[in-house]
Amino acid sequence: MSNLPNCPKCNSQYTYEDGHLFVCPECAHEWSLTAEEEHAEEQRMIKDANGNVLNDGDTVSVIKDLKVKGSSSVIKIGTKVKNIRLIEGDHDIDCKIDGFGAMQLKSEFVKKI
């Protein structure tokens, strides 16, 4: 027996193949696996403030002063952040900043160098 994906709409496990489409008998949703893979790939793509795609290991620059939560410190505009790591979540960049240590940033507040 093959492992078919659950329905993305209702999460039903009773999906079946109909040609190149998958069909859910419970909610009548139809989808193709290639479209599902493309959508997942688009969601994983993280972009900076200018729309450039970010990758692990990139160097970015902060585009505005950022207050550090729980501290009176501020990360100044233009601060370079080297060797970023992309993660899932609201703050999608994990990095180390000189003078501040390890922290997470939002990609909307950085630009790729």
C-alpha positions as CSV (number, residue, x, y, z in Angstrom):
1,M,0.0,0.0,0.0
2,S,1.4,3.4,-1.0
3,N,1.6,6.4,1.4
4,L,-0.7,9.1,0.0
5,P,-0.7,12.5,1.6
6,N,-3.5,13.7,3.8
7,C,-5.9,16.2,2.5
8,P,-4.5,19.7,2.9
9,K,-8.0,21.1,3.5
10,C,-9.6,18.8,6.0
11,N,-6.6,16.5,6.9
12,S,-8.5,13.4,5.9
13,Q,-6.4,10.2,5.6
14,Y,-8.7,8.7,3.0
15,T,-7.3,10.4,-0.1
16,Y,-6.9,8.6,-3.4
17,E,-5.2,9.3,-6.8
18,D,-7.2,10.2,-9.9
19,G,-4.8,10.5,-12.7
20,H,-2.3,13.2,-11.8
21,L,-4.6,14.6,-9.0
22,F,-5.2,13.6,-5.5
23,V,-8.9,13.6,-4.3
24,C,-10.4,13.8,-0.8
25,P,-13.7,11.8,-0.7
26,E,-14.8,13.7,2.5
27,C,-14.5,17.3,1.4
28,A,-14.2,16.8,-2.4
29,H,-10.9,18.8,-2.5
30,E,-8.6,18.1,-5.4
31,W,-4.9,19.0,-5.6
32,S,-1.7,18.0,-7.4
33,L,1.4,17.0,-5.5
34,T,3.6,19.2,-7.6
35,A,1.5,22.3,-6.8
36,E,1.7,21.3,-3.1
37,E,5.5,21.0,-3.3
38,E,5.9,24.3,-5.1
39,H,3.7,26.0,-2.5
40,A,5.8,24.6,0.3
41,E,9.0,25.8,-1.4
42,E,7.6,29.3,-1.8
43,Q,6.7,29.4,1.9
44,R,10.2,28.4,3.0
45,M,11.8,31.2,0.9
46,I,12.8,34.0,3.3
47,K,13.4,37.4,1.8
48,D,15.0,40.6,3.1
49,A,13.5,44.1,3.2
50,N,14.4,44.6,-0.5
51,G,13.0,41.3,-1.7
52,N,16.3,39.5,-2.1
53,V,16.2,35.8,-1.1
54,L,18.3,35.0,2.0
55,N,20.3,31.8,2.5
56,D,22.1,30.2,5.4
57,G,25.6,31.8,5.8
58,D,24.7,35.2,4.2
59,T,25.9,38.5,5.6
60,V,23.2,41.1,6.2
61,S,23.0,44.7,7.4
62,V,20.3,46.0,9.9
63,I,18.2,48.8,8.2
64,K,16.8,50.5,11.3
65,D,17.6,50.8,14.9
66,L,16.3,47.8,16.8
67,K,15.5,47.8,20.5
68,V,16.7,44.7,22.3
69,K,13.9,43.3,24.4
70,G,14.8,43.1,28.1
71,S,17.7,45.4,27.7
72,S,18.3,49.2,27.3
73,S,20.6,48.4,24.4
74,V,19.9,49.2,20.8
75,I,21.3,47.5,17.6
76,K,22.2,50.5,15.4
77,I,21.3,50.9,11.8
78,G,24.1,49.6,9.5
79,T,25.2,46.8,11.9
80,K,26.7,43.9,9.9
81,V,25.5,40.4,10.9
82,K,27.7,37.6,9.4
83,N,26.9,34.0,8.9
84,I,23.1,34.0,9.5
85,R,21.0,30.9,9.9
86,L,17.4,30.7,8.7
87,I,14.8,29.2,11.1
88,E,11.1,28.8,11.2
89,G,8.9,31.3,13.1
90,D,8.2,35.0,13.5
91,H,11.9,35.9,14.0
92,D,13.3,33.9,11.1
93,I,17.0,34.7,11.3
94,D,19.2,33.2,14.1
95,C,22.6,34.9,14.4
96,K,25.3,36.3,16.7
97,I,25.9,40.0,16.8
98,D,29.2,41.4,18.1
99,G,28.7,43.1,21.4
100,F,25.2,41.5,21.9
101,G,25.6,37.8,21.5
102,A,23.1,35.3,20.1
103,M,19.7,36.6,19.0
104,Q,17.0,36.3,16.5
105,L,15.9,38.9,14.0
106,K,13.0,39.4,11.6
107,S,14.0,39.4,7.9
108,E,12.0,42.5,7.3
109,F,14.6,44.6,9.2
110,V,17.7,43.5,7.3
111,K,19.1,43.8,3.8
112,K,21.5,41.4,2.1
113,I,25.0,42.7,1.5
